[in-house]
Amino acid sequence: MTSPIPGRLITFEGIDGAGKSTQIDRLEARLREAGLEVVRTREPGGTPVSEIIREVILNEEMTLKTETLLFFAARAQHVDEVIRPALARGAWVLSDRFTDATYAYQVGAKGFSGEACEALEAWTLGDFKPFKTVLFDLAPEVAAKRRQVRAGDTDRFEREETAFFERVRNAYLDRARRDPSRFVIVNAEETPEAIASVLAQEVNQWL
């Protein structure tokens, strides 16, 4: 049985430490309360194959070309196996990162060719885009302090210097300026309650 409300892909972006997980939890609960099927996933990852690729990407040193290709390989599997089928049956998909992350990290911060990234996107996804993208904007210095208090090991991206995350942030904001109707920018320095309130208003409009 399909939902009377069309399936939607909502993606969540921002530098590491921006606090996406807490708000994804709350949004997932809000959508379920509205009677929607919700599929929560992440990138890289989301499928058995993509999770294997994730472990390689996050922990092994490699060339930038290889890294970018692996991100798109994991994404292609993710979209075909999880996201498209979920949307087709009317589910709402909440993905922690998607294609914008590749433009922010690999293109904006590391210098991969934007034209090559666009070609890879067109080849693997065609014109497939998220319905909305929530960008958690946060100063890299603040994000670094948050990461320091988190338990657990850090991956090779989280160990980058502040200047790297400044480039990531700027690339995200540039993406948002280029596509303002898709992006919702939230100030990630606000309290979790204030951010949740902003997103609640957005969800009411989406529904």
Summary of the structure (lengths in Angstrom):
residues: 207
radius of gyration: 16.5
end to end distance: 18.7
largest distance: 49.1
contacts: 646
relative contact order: 0.20
helix: 56%
strand: 14%
